[in-house]
Amino acid sequence: MKRLLHYLLPIALCFVVGGISMIFQSEAIVEWYPTLDRPSITPPNIVFPIVWSILYIFSGLSIGRLWDKGNRDYVGLWFLILGLNFLWSPMFFFMESPISGLVVILMLDIAVFSYTVITWPASRFASIIMIPYLAWLALATYINFYIWLFN
């Protein structure tokens, strides 16, 4: 049971943080976001919570794997990722500031890339499972950049 908690607690924390961040975006998603010029590759709104749910699970599994193996060296960086991920919604949506969102998402890109690279020696699984997060962030960063540039 204790080993299971190593995985379930980080996943639950991701969902709690993600749920709280949704509070900051709910009004702007309805009133502000639809008025923006967005790139043609922007997924429909329904895709975002589905993808983020999967990424929260993967992120929790990643740090859970390291925790389960007794390696807590990356917990601080993982919490930084979680914090930046949370911060993006208030910056982009609540403040309606694409430039602030862009600054945060670029820091998030660096943090997730760094985490993915430096966890490789400790756990290939923990590293590889973060690759979808990096791919989604690349798309999200492009969308954020486009919105900043054209609005």
OpenMM code with the backbone's topology and positions (N, CA, C; nanometers):
from openmm import Vec3, app, unit

residues = "MET LYS ARG LEU LEU HIS TYR LEU LEU PRO ILE ALA LEU CYS PHE VAL VAL GLY GLY ILE SER MET ILE PHE GLN SER GLU ALA ILE VAL GLU TRP TYR PRO THR LEU ASP ARG PRO SER ILE THR PRO PRO ASN ILE VAL PHE PRO ILE VAL TRP SER ILE LEU TYR ILE PHE SER GLY LEU SER ILE GLY ARG LEU TRP ASP LYS GLY ASN ARG ASP TYR VAL GLY LEU TRP PHE LEU ILE LEU GLY LEU ASN PHE LEU TRP SER PRO MET PHE PHE PHE MET GLU SER PRO ILE SER GLY LEU VAL VAL ILE LEU MET LEU ASP ILE ALA VAL PHE SER TYR THR VAL ILE THR TRP PRO ALA SER ARG PHE ALA SER ILE ILE MET ILE PRO TYR LEU ALA TRP LEU ALA LEU ALA THR TYR ILE ASN PHE TYR ILE TRP LEU PHE ASN".split()
positions = [
    Vec3(0.0817, -0.1193, 0.0000),
    Vec3(0.0000, 0.0000, 0.0000),
    Vec3(0.0866, 0.1265, 0.0000),
    Vec3(0.1960, 0.1233, 0.0761),
    Vec3(0.2847, 0.2387, 0.0836),
    Vec3(0.3429, 0.2707, -0.0532),
    Vec3(0.3802, 0.1686, -0.1277),
    Vec3(0.4354, 0.1895, -0.2618),
    Vec3(0.3318, 0.2527, -0.3537),
    Vec3(0.2091, 0.2107, -0.3406),
    Vec3(0.1016, 0.2658, -0.4219),
    Vec3(0.0835, 0.4155, -0.3942),
    Vec3(0.0997, 0.4540, -0.2686),
    Vec3(0.0872, 0.5956, -0.2326),
    Vec3(0.1953, 0.6814, -0.2971),
    Vec3(0.3121, 0.6224, -0.3220),
    Vec3(0.4192, 0.6958, -0.3899),
    Vec3(0.3728, 0.7459, -0.5267),
    Vec3(0.2811, 0.6733, -0.5875),
    Vec3(0.2292, 0.7103, -0.7189),
    Vec3(0.0994, 0.7898, -0.7091),
    Vec3(0.0118, 0.7473, -0.6196),
    Vec3(-0.1203, 0.8100, -0.6108),
    Vec3(-0.1165, 0.9517, -0.5540),
    Vec3(-0.0316, 0.9760, -0.4557),
    Vec3(-0.0258, 1.1095, -0.3961),
    Vec3(0.0181, 1.2172, -0.4971),
    Vec3(0.1251, 1.1950, -0.5727),
    Vec3(0.1619, 1.2979, -0.6712),
    Vec3(0.0559, 1.3169, -0.7803),
    Vec3(-0.0065, 1.2081, -0.8225),
    Vec3(-0.1123, 1.2207, -0.9233),
    Vec3(-0.2275, 1.3028, -0.8668),
    Vec3(-0.2690, 1.2712, -0.7441),
    Vec3(-0.3781, 1.3463, -0.6809),
    Vec3(-0.3405, 1.4930, -0.6655),
    Vec3(-0.2172, 1.5203, -0.6273),
    Vec3(-0.1717, 1.6582, -0.6122),
    Vec3(-0.1790, 1.7331, -0.7458),
    Vec3(-0.1393, 1.6669, -0.8523),
    Vec3(-0.1484, 1.7292, -0.9854),
    Vec3(-0.2926, 1.7677, -1.0175),
    Vec3(-0.3858, 1.6776, -0.9893),
    Vec3(-0.5268, 1.7061, -1.0183),
    Vec3(-0.5821, 1.8166, -0.9290),
    Vec3(-0.5397, 1.8218, -0.8044),
    Vec3(-0.5845, 1.9291, -0.7147),
    Vec3(-0.5333, 2.0640, -0.7657),
    Vec3(-0.4062, 2.0700, -0.7964),
    Vec3(-0.3467, 2.1946, -0.8466),
    Vec3(-0.4110, 2.2332, -0.9799),
    Vec3(-0.4296, 2.1356, -1.0674),
    Vec3(-0.4948, 2.1624, -1.1957),
    Vec3(-0.6377, 2.2113, -1.1780),
    Vec3(-0.7093, 2.1519, -1.0831),
    Vec3(-0.8463, 2.1948, -1.0558),
    Vec3(-0.8521, 2.3374, -1.0036),
    Vec3(-0.7596, 2.3719, -0.9163),
    Vec3(-0.7555, 2.5086, -0.8636),
    Vec3(-0.7227, 2.6075, -0.9757),
    Vec3(-0.6317, 2.5693, -1.0640),
    Vec3(-0.5957, 2.6608, -1.1732),
    Vec3(-0.7123, 2.6830, -1.2688),
    Vec3(-0.8002, 2.5847, -1.2794),
    Vec3(-0.9176, 2.5997, -1.3661),
    Vec3(-1.0088, 2.7125, -1.3186),
    Vec3(-1.0091, 2.7370, -1.1887),
    Vec3(-1.0897, 2.8460, -1.1338),
    Vec3(-1.0480, 2.9792, -1.1960),
    Vec3(-0.9178, 2.9953, -1.2178),
    Vec3(-0.8655, 3.1198, -1.2719),
    Vec3(-0.8937, 3.1375, -1.4205),
    Vec3(-0.9314, 3.0304, -1.4875),
    Vec3(-0.9504, 3.0421, -1.6309),
    Vec3(-1.0956, 3.0312, -1.6738),
    Vec3(-1.1844, 2.9893, -1.5864),
    Vec3(-1.3218, 2.9581, -1.6275),
    Vec3(-1.3926, 3.0755, -1.6943),
    Vec3(-1.3843, 3.1932, -1.6377),
    Vec3(-1.4534, 3.3091, -1.6955),
    Vec3(-1.3881, 3.3525, -1.8268),
    Vec3(-1.2566, 3.3582, -1.8290),
    Vec3(-1.1852, 3.4050, -1.9484),
    Vec3(-1.2006, 3.3085, -2.0652),
    Vec3(-1.2150, 3.1803, -2.0373),
    Vec3(-1.2326, 3.0830, -2.1463),
    Vec3(-1.3626, 3.1099, -2.2207),
    Vec3(-1.4612, 3.1575, -2.1500),
    Vec3(-1.5916, 3.1850, -2.2104),
    Vec3(-1.5960, 3.3246, -2.2729),
    Vec3(-1.5382, 3.4228, -2.2053),
    Vec3(-1.5559, 3.5620, -2.2474),
    Vec3(-1.4389, 3.6201, -2.3282),
    Vec3(-1.3175, 3.5859, -2.2934),
    Vec3(-1.2012, 3.6486, -2.3559),
    Vec3(-1.1361, 3.5601, -2.4619),
    Vec3(-1.1082, 3.4373, -2.4280),
    Vec3(-1.0348, 3.3458, -2.5163),
    Vec3(-1.0999, 3.3299, -2.6537),
    Vec3(-1.2334, 3.3178, -2.6639),
    Vec3(-1.2948, 3.3035, -2.7971),
    Vec3(-1.2757, 3.4255, -2.8881),
    Vec3(-1.2448, 3.5401, -2.8299),
    Vec3(-1.2267, 3.6611, -2.9109),
    Vec3(-1.0865, 3.6724, -2.9694),
    Vec3(-0.9968, 3.5849, -2.9275),
    Vec3(-0.8567, 3.5936, -2.9707),
    Vec3(-0.8364, 3.5300, -3.1072),
    Vec3(-0.7424, 3.5853, -3.1807),
    Vec3(-0.6963, 3.5227, -3.3040),
    Vec3(-0.6008, 3.4112, -3.2625),
    Vec3(-0.6358, 3.2865, -3.2981),
    Vec3(-0.5557, 3.1698, -3.2600),
    Vec3(-0.5083, 3.0966, -3.3842),
    Vec3(-0.3977, 3.0227, -3.3738),
    Vec3(-0.3500, 2.9484, -3.4914),
    Vec3(-0.4486, 2.8383, -3.5301),
    Vec3(-0.4476, 2.8036, -3.6567),
    Vec3(-0.5409, 2.7023, -3.7077),
    Vec3(-0.5198, 2.5647, -3.6446),
    Vec3(-0.4017, 2.5401, -3.5886),
    Vec3(-0.3753, 2.4096, -3.5265),
    Vec3(-0.4203, 2.4030, -3.3798),
    Vec3(-0.4852, 2.5080, -3.3311),
    Vec3(-0.5334, 2.5087, -3.1930),
    Vec3(-0.6414, 2.4020, -3.1776),
    Vec3(-0.6229, 2.3088, -3.0848),
    Vec3(-0.7249, 2.2055, -3.0638),
    Vec3(-0.8543, 2.2660, -3.0087),
    Vec3(-0.9657, 2.1957, -3.0261),
    Vec3(-1.0903, 2.2414, -2.9642),
    Vec3(-1.0756, 2.2439, -2.8117),
    Vec3(-1.1513, 2.3284, -2.7458),
    Vec3(-1.1404, 2.3441, -2.6004),
    Vec3(-1.1550, 2.2134, -2.5242),
    Vec3(-1.2359, 2.1216, -2.5723),
    Vec3(-1.2594, 1.9950, -2.5014),
    Vec3(-1.1324, 1.9106, -2.4927),
    Vec3(-1.0394, 1.9312, -2.5842),
    Vec3(-0.9159, 1.8516, -2.5873),
    Vec3(-0.8253, 1.8860, -2.4687),
    Vec3(-0.8244, 2.0107, -2.4268),
    Vec3(-0.7301, 2.0553, -2.3237),
    Vec3(-0.7452, 1.9798, -2.1909),
    Vec3(-0.8658, 1.9685, -2.1334),
    Vec3(-0.8742, 1.8953, -2.0064),
    Vec3(-0.8428, 1.7462, -2.0204),
    Vec3(-0.8709, 1.6900, -2.1357),
    Vec3(-0.8396, 1.5479, -2.1580),
    Vec3(-0.6883, 1.5283, -2.1599),
    Vec3(-0.6212, 1.6097, -2.2389),
    Vec3(-0.4750, 1.5974, -2.2491),
    Vec3(-0.4100, 1.6271, -2.1146),
    Vec3(-0.4545, 1.7343, -2.0469),
    Vec3(-0.3922, 1.7676, -1.9193),
    Vec3(-0.4152, 1.6586, -1.8158),
    Vec3(-0.5293, 1.5930, -1.8202),
    Vec3(-0.5530, 1.4814, -1.7269),
    Vec3(-0.4514, 1.3700, -1.7489),
    Vec3(-0.4273, 1.3383, -1.8737),
    Vec3(-0.3277, 1.2349, -1.9063),
    Vec3(-0.1883, 1.2798, -1.8614),
    Vec3(-0.1559, 1.4052, -1.8881),
    Vec3(-0.0234, 1.4563, -1.8505),
    Vec3(-0.0055, 1.4631, -1.6994),
    Vec3(-0.1123, 1.4939, -1.6249),
    Vec3(-0.1043, 1.4924, -1.4780),
    Vec3(-0.0749, 1.3513, -1.4286),
    Vec3(-0.1390, 1.2541, -1.4896),
    Vec3(-0.1130, 1.1146, -1.4513),
    Vec3(0.0320, 1.0786, -1.4812),
    Vec3(0.0787, 1.1128, -1.6000),
    Vec3(0.2174, 1.0817, -1.6373),
    Vec3(0.3168, 1.1513, -1.5459),
    Vec3(0.2923, 1.2783, -1.5158),
    Vec3(0.3822, 1.3535, -1.4282),
    Vec3(0.3860, 1.2910, -1.2888),
    Vec3(0.2694, 1.2555, -1.2367),
    Vec3(0.2633, 1.1900, -1.1058),
    Vec3(0.3333, 1.0549, -1.1061),
    Vec3(0.3153, 0.9790, -1.2146),
    Vec3(0.3838, 0.8500, -1.2255),
    Vec3(0.5353, 0.8684, -1.2320),
    Vec3(0.5775, 0.9737, -1.2997),
    Vec3(0.7207, 0.9994, -1.3126),
    Vec3(0.7856, 1.0240, -1.1761),
    Vec3(0.7331, 1.1197, -1.1016),
    Vec3(0.7933, 1.1475, -0.9709),
    Vec3(0.7658, 1.0331, -0.8738),
    Vec3(0.6525, 0.9672, -0.8905),
    Vec3(0.6210, 0.8513, -0.8070),
    Vec3(0.7219, 0.7394, -0.8254),
    Vec3(0.7635, 0.7186, -0.9486),
    Vec3(0.8636, 0.6157, -0.9766),
    Vec3(0.9957, 0.6478, -0.9061),
    Vec3(1.0357, 0.7732, -0.9139),
    Vec3(1.1601, 0.8137, -0.8480),
    Vec3(1.1475, 0.8018, -0.6966),
    Vec3(1.0361, 0.8452, -0.6426),
    Vec3(1.0099, 0.8364, -0.4988),
    Vec3(1.0094, 0.6907, -0.4544),
    Vec3(0.9440, 0.6057, -0.5345),
    Vec3(0.9359, 0.4634, -0.5022),
    Vec3(1.0741, 0.3983, -0.5009),
    Vec3(1.1637, 0.4476, -0.5863),
    Vec3(1.2998, 0.3943, -0.5917),
    Vec3(1.3898, 0.4572, -0.4849),
    Vec3(1.3310, 0.5442, -0.4012),
    Vec3(1.4075, 0.6062, -0.2946),
    Vec3(1.4861, 0.7282, -0.3373),
    Vec3(1.4608, 0.7770, -0.4593),
    Vec3(1.5348, 0.8919, -0.5106),
    Vec3(1.4474, 1.0166, -0.5011),
    Vec3(1.4820, 1.1018, -0.4074),
    Vec3(1.4042, 1.2234, -0.3856),
    Vec3(1.4785, 1.3484, -0.4346),
    Vec3(1.5837, 1.3275, -0.5106),
    Vec3(1.6656, 1.4393, -0.5585),
    Vec3(1.5917, 1.5325, -0.6536),
    Vec3(1.4864, 1.4843, -0.7162),
    Vec3(1.4191, 1.5617, -0.8212),
    Vec3(1.2858, 1.6204, -0.7757),
    Vec3(1.2525, 1.6028, -0.6502),
    Vec3(1.1232, 1.6485, -0.5987),
    Vec3(1.1107, 1.8002, -0.6101),
    Vec3(1.2153, 1.8725, -0.5788),
    Vec3(1.2109, 2.0180, -0.5877),
    Vec3(1.1822, 2.0665, -0.7292),
    Vec3(1.2498, 2.0075, -0.8263),
    Vec3(1.2272, 2.0444, -0.9657),
    Vec3(1.0862, 2.0068, -1.0089),
    Vec3(1.0377, 1.8919, -0.9629),
    Vec3(0.9012, 1.8499, -0.9960),
    Vec3(0.7996, 1.9495, -0.9390),
    Vec3(0.8215, 1.9950, -0.8159),
    Vec3(0.7315, 2.0947, -0.7575),
    Vec3(0.7400, 2.2279, -0.8317),
    Vec3(0.8574, 2.2625, -0.8803),
    Vec3(0.8715, 2.3831, -0.9618),
    Vec3(0.7857, 2.3701, -1.0879),
    Vec3(0.7924, 2.2542, -1.1518),
    Vec3(0.7103, 2.2288, -1.2712),
    Vec3(0.5626, 2.2435, -1.2371),
    Vec3(0.5218, 2.1831, -1.1285),
    Vec3(0.3816, 2.1909, -1.0868),
    Vec3(0.3414, 2.3363, -1.0598),
    Vec3(0.4283, 2.4109, -0.9951),
    Vec3(0.4001, 2.5516, -0.9660),
    Vec3(0.3910, 2.6362, -1.0916),
    Vec3(0.4833, 2.6173, -1.1838),
    Vec3(0.4789, 2.6928, -1.3095),
    Vec3(0.3565, 2.6552, -1.3908),
    Vec3(0.3234, 2.5265, -1.3897),
    Vec3(0.2043, 2.4811, -1.4605),
    Vec3(0.0802, 2.5503, -1.4038),
    Vec3(0.0748, 2.5607, -1.2720),
    Vec3(-0.0368, 2.6300, -1.2083),
    Vec3(-0.0362, 2.7788, -1.2437),
    Vec3(0.0792, 2.8415, -1.2363),
    Vec3(0.0923, 2.9852, -1.2549),
    Vec3(0.0497, 3.0312, -1.3937),
    Vec3(0.0637, 2.9466, -1.4925),
    Vec3(0.0320, 2.9867, -1.6297),
    Vec3(-0.1143, 3.0308, -1.6435),
    Vec3(-0.2073, 2.9583, -1.5857),
    Vec3(-0.3491, 2.9931, -1.6009),
    Vec3(-0.3836, 3.1311, -1.5468),
    Vec3(-0.3437, 3.1645, -1.4238),
    Vec3(-0.3735, 3.3009, -1.3779),
    Vec3(-0.3052, 3.4086, -1.4629),
    Vec3(-0.1837, 3.3814, -1.5075),
    Vec3(-0.1108, 3.4814, -1.5863),
    Vec3(-0.1758, 3.5010, -1.7235),
    Vec3(-0.2049, 3.3918, -1.7908),
    Vec3(-0.2598, 3.4003, -1.9263),
    Vec3(-0.4085, 3.4359, -1.9232),
    Vec3(-0.4879, 3.3595, -1.8485),
    Vec3(-0.6329, 3.3768, -1.8524),
    Vec3(-0.6844, 3.4836, -1.7569),
    Vec3(-0.6519, 3.4729, -1.6287),
    Vec3(-0.7074, 3.5640, -1.5297),
    Vec3(-0.6610, 3.7075, -1.5544),
    Vec3(-0.5315, 3.7218, -1.5822),
    Vec3(-0.4781, 3.8549, -1.6117),
    Vec3(-0.4991, 3.8937, -1.7582),
    Vec3(-0.5428, 3.7969, -1.8390),
    Vec3(-0.5606, 3.8164, -1.9834),
    Vec3(-0.4336, 3.8755, -2.0438),
    Vec3(-0.3223, 3.8099, -2.0115),
    Vec3(-0.1907, 3.8590, -2.0517),
    Vec3(-0.1112, 3.7501, -2.1234),
    Vec3(-0.1233, 3.7435, -2.2554),
    Vec3(-0.0447, 3.6439, -2.3297),
    Vec3(0.1060, 3.6563, -2.3088),
    Vec3(0.1568, 3.7771, -2.2895),
    Vec3(0.3017, 3.7912, -2.2698),
    Vec3(0.3437, 3.7323, -2.1352),
    Vec3(0.2642, 3.7541, -2.0310),
    Vec3(0.2955, 3.6933, -1.9007),
    Vec3(0.2868, 3.5413, -1.9097),
    Vec3(0.1840, 3.4933, -1.9785),
    Vec3(0.1717, 3.3492, -1.9991),
    Vec3(0.2901, 3.2936, -2.0752),
    Vec3(0.3366, 3.3684, -2.1756),
    Vec3(0.4503, 3.3230, -2.2557),
    Vec3(0.5770, 3.3122, -2.1712),
    Vec3(0.5998, 3.4086, -2.0858),
    Vec3(0.7171, 3.4038, -1.9975),
    Vec3(0.7100, 3.2800, -1.9081),
    Vec3(0.5928, 3.2548, -1.8503),
    Vec3(0.5764, 3.1391, -1.7613),
    Vec3(0.5922, 3.0087, -1.8384),
    Vec3(0.5301, 2.9992, -1.9557),
    Vec3(0.5368, 2.8723, -2.0290),
    Vec3(0.6780, 2.8455, -2.0807),
    Vec3(0.7531, 2.9496, -2.1117),
    Vec3(0.8930, 2.9276, -2.1511),
    Vec3(0.9758, 2.8747, -2.0337),
    Vec3(0.9493, 2.9278, -1.9140),
    Vec3(1.0170, 2.8742, -1.7949),
    Vec3(0.9735, 2.7288, -1.7716),
    Vec3(0.8463, 2.7008, -1.7942),
    Vec3(0.7954, 2.5648, -1.7788),
    Vec3(0.8604, 2.4708, -1.8800),
    Vec3(0.8756, 2.5167, -2.0032),
    Vec3(0.9450, 2.4371, -2.1057),
    Vec3(1.0845, 2.3970, -2.0578),
    Vec3(1.1573, 2.4947, -2.0067),
    Vec3(1.2940, 2.4691, -1.9594),
    Vec3(1.2934, 2.3720, -1.8416),
    Vec3(1.2013, 2.3922, -1.7490),
    Vec3(1.1948, 2.3056, -1.6301),
    Vec3(1.1606, 2.1618, -1.6677),
    Vec3(1.0622, 2.1429, -1.7549),
    Vec3(1.0228, 2.0065, -1.7935),
    Vec3(1.1323, 1.9406, -1.8762),
    Vec3(1.1938, 2.0151, -1.9660),
    Vec3(1.3047, 1.9600, -2.0437),
    Vec3(1.4192, 1.9178, -1.9509),
    Vec3(1.4525, 2.0059, -1.8582),
    Vec3(1.5611, 1.9760, -1.7633),
    Vec3(1.5284, 1.8519, -1.6812),
    Vec3(1.4075, 1.8456, -1.6289),
    Vec3(1.3643, 1.7302, -1.5495),
    Vec3(1.3753, 1.6026, -1.6329),
    Vec3(1.3273, 1.6088, -1.7563),
    Vec3(1.3284, 1.4913, -1.8435),
    Vec3(1.4715, 1.4431, -1.8681),
    Vec3(1.5636, 1.5342, -1.8882),
    Vec3(1.7033, 1.4989, -1.9150),
    Vec3(1.7727, 1.4474, -1.7888),
    Vec3(1.7580, 1.5195, -1.6792),
    Vec3(1.8370, 1.4821, -1.5613),
    Vec3(1.7820, 1.3609, -1.4864),
    Vec3(1.6553, 1.3245, -1.5100),
    Vec3(1.6030, 1.2043, -1.4444),
    Vec3(1.6391, 1.0759, -1.5203),
    Vec3(1.6885, 1.0887, -1.6418),
    Vec3(1.7217, 0.9714, -1.7232),
    Vec3(1.8128, 0.8722, -1.6502),
    Vec3(1.9229, 0.9151, -1.5892),
    Vec3(2.0097, 0.8177, -1.5215),
    Vec3(1.9417, 0.7485, -1.4024),
    Vec3(1.8525, 0.8195, -1.3356),
    Vec3(1.7871, 0.7620, -1.2171),
    Vec3(1.6742, 0.6667, -1.2549),
    Vec3(1.6007, 0.7009, -1.3611),
    Vec3(1.4891, 0.6168, -1.4057),
    Vec3(1.4509, 0.6541, -1.5478),
    Vec3(1.4779, 0.5630, -1.6378),
    Vec3(1.4410, 0.5882, -1.7769),
    Vec3(1.2895, 0.6032, -1.7896),
    Vec3(1.2145, 0.5247, -1.7134),
    Vec3(1.0693, 0.5356, -1.7150),
    Vec3(1.0248, 0.6760, -1.6740),
    Vec3(1.0803, 0.7274, -1.5653),
    Vec3(1.0437, 0.8604, -1.5155),
    Vec3(1.0745, 0.9676, -1.6191),
    Vec3(1.1780, 0.9487, -1.6945),
    Vec3(1.2171, 1.0440, -1.7979),
    Vec3(1.1289, 1.0304, -1.9222),
    Vec3(1.1160, 0.9098, -1.9734),
    Vec3(1.0417, 0.8865, -2.0979),
    Vec3(0.8955, 0.9266, -2.0854),
    Vec3(0.8368, 0.9029, -1.9696),
    Vec3(0.6943, 0.9330, -1.9526),
    Vec3(0.6666, 1.0837, -1.9537),
    Vec3(0.7706, 1.1643, -1.9465),
    Vec3(0.7547, 1.3099, -1.9543),
    Vec3(0.7633, 1.3631, -2.0980),
    Vec3(0.7987, 1.2795, -2.1924),
    Vec3(0.8099, 1.3238, -2.3315),
    Vec3(0.6762, 1.3742, -2.3870),
    Vec3(0.5634, 1.3082, -2.3592),
    Vec3(0.4357, 1.3660, -2.4060),
    Vec3(0.4095, 1.5055, -2.3480),
    Vec3(0.4509, 1.5277, -2.2240),
    Vec3(0.4379, 1.6592, -2.1614),
    Vec3(0.5169, 1.7623, -2.2428),
    Vec3(0.6396, 1.7266, -2.2784),
    Vec3(0.7224, 1.8161, -2.3600),
    Vec3(0.6576, 1.8445, -2.4950),
    Vec3(0.6027, 1.7419, -2.5573),
    Vec3(0.5381, 1.7595, -2.6879),
    Vec3(0.4173, 1.8529, -2.6762),
    Vec3(0.3352, 1.8319, -2.5746),
    Vec3(0.2183, 1.9174, -2.5549),
    Vec3(0.2610, 2.0606, -2.5233),
    Vec3(0.3652, 2.0753, -2.4429),
    Vec3(0.4149, 2.2091, -2.4115),
    Vec3(0.4662, 2.2813, -2.5362),
    Vec3(0.5254, 2.2072, -2.6275),
    Vec3(0.5719, 2.2697, -2.7521),
    Vec3(0.4531, 2.3293, -2.8270),
    Vec3(0.3447, 2.2539, -2.8365),
    Vec3(0.2242, 2.3042, -2.9020),
    Vec3(0.1654, 2.4219, -2.8242),
    Vec3(0.1545, 2.4079, -2.6930),
    Vec3(0.0977, 2.5145, -2.6094),
    Vec3(0.1818, 2.6415, -2.6157),
    Vec3(0.3122, 2.6253, -2.6203),
    Vec3(0.4007, 2.7411, -2.6304),
    Vec3(0.3808, 2.8116, -2.7641),
    Vec3(0.3701, 2.7338, -2.8698),
    Vec3(0.3442, 2.7927, -3.0026),
    Vec3(0.2117, 2.8690, -3.0029),
    Vec3(0.1075, 2.8085, -2.9479),
    Vec3(-0.0233, 2.8748, -2.9434),
    Vec3(-0.0147, 3.0036, -2.8620),
    Vec3(0.0489, 2.9968, -2.7463),
    Vec3(0.0649, 3.1148, -2.6610),
    Vec3(0.1428, 3.2243, -2.7356),
    Vec3(0.2510, 3.1853, -2.8020),
    Vec3(0.3313, 3.2814, -2.8778),
    Vec3(0.2486, 3.3453, -2.9892),
    Vec3(0.1757, 3.2645, -3.0622),
    Vec3(0.0909, 3.3139, -3.1714),
    Vec3(-0.0133, 3.4133, -3.1179),
    Vec3(-0.0768, 3.3776, -3.0090),
    Vec3(-0.1787, 3.4659, -2.9498),
    Vec3(-0.1147, 3.5985, -2.9081),
    Vec3(0.0021, 3.5923, -2.8467),
    Vec3(0.0709, 3.7152, -2.8071),
    Vec3(0.1060, 3.7991, -2.9297),
    Vec3(0.1527, 3.7338, -3.0339),
    Vec3(0.1996, 3.8049, -3.1528),
    Vec3(0.0856, 3.8693, -3.2316),
    Vec3(-0.0285, 3.8024, -3.2389),
    Vec3(-0.1350, 3.8477, -3.3267),
    Vec3(-0.2556, 3.9084, -3.2556),
    Vec3(-0.2449, 3.9339, -3.1273),
    Vec3(-0.3579, 3.9953, -3.0557),
    Vec3(-0.3140, 4.1204, -2.9811),
] * unit.nanometer
topology = app.Topology()
chain = topology.addChain("A")
for resn in residues:
    res = topology.addResidue(resn, chain)
    for name in ("N", "CA", "C"):
        topology.addAtom(name, app.Element.getBySymbol(name[0]), res)
